[in-house]
Amino acid sequence: MPLTSSGKLDRKLLPRALAPAGLGSVPVAPRDEGERRLAALWEQVLGARPVSVHDGFFRLGGHSLTALRLIVLIRGAFDDDLPLAVLSHADTIARQASWLREHGPAG
């Protein structure tokens, strides 16, 4: 199995047949502007493309440091705070977009 320099599984180097669910499935494209903006941020942070709105952040290789980076980018792009704790249950673009619509400045 391919490993990163820190000894973790390097998911980017896994063959598609061995990749965890959510990696290699047919991506669902963003359906609105909020999801498009989040998808661009996810792609930037994770270095993965395309990202489905139903892919799990941590299943795509996200970890605590990339989660913090994502939170900072969301704050800048949406002028809103997505609490880090929300990532545990809003771990997809679709769920994050829904949370931002519901709890955002206008919500």
Secondary structure, DSSP 8 states (H G I E B T S, - for coil): --B-TTSSB-GGGS-GGGS-TTSSS------SHHHHHHHHHHHHHH--SS--TTS-TTTTT--HHHHHHHHHHHHHHHSS---GGGGGT--SHHHHHHHHHHHSTT-
